[in-house]
Amino acid sequence: MARAASDWSQAAGVGKSLLFSPVVGFILAALLLLLLKALVRVPSLYK
């Protein structure tokens, strides 16, 4: 019975992407919010 070899470099890449992706998404969402606050002048939207 053959054992499956673990490719740790592949696993490390997946781990990095799982950590990096939410950070990038949060930063982009914050930038979008700031952009819309500057362009859309309806204060009740941001309360």
N, C-alpha and C positions, 0 to 999 in steps of 0.2 A: 504494500500500500504506500503510495507516494504522499509525502507531506508537502503541503503548499508552502512555498518560501514567502516570507514577509518582505515586501519592498518598503523599507523604512523611509527612503527618500520620497517615495510616492505618498506615504502616510503623512510625512512632515509637510509636504506641499498641500495636502487636503486640510490639515490642521491649521496651517497659516491662512489659507483662504477662508476657513470658517471663522477665524478671529478677525481677519482684515475686512471682510465683506460688510459686516454690520457697522463697523466704524466708518467706512466710506459712505454707506447709506445714511447714517446719522448726520455726517458732515454735509452731504448733499441736501438732505431735508432741511437742515438749519439754514443753509445758504438760500434755498428756495423760499423759506419763510421770510428771511430778511429781504430778499428781492421783492417778494409780493407786498411786504409791509411798505417798502419804498414806492412801489408802483400803484398799489390799490389803496386809496385813501378812505377806507371805511373802518373807523375805530371799533365798531361793534364786532367785527370779525375776529379781533385779536384779544378780546377780553376773556 
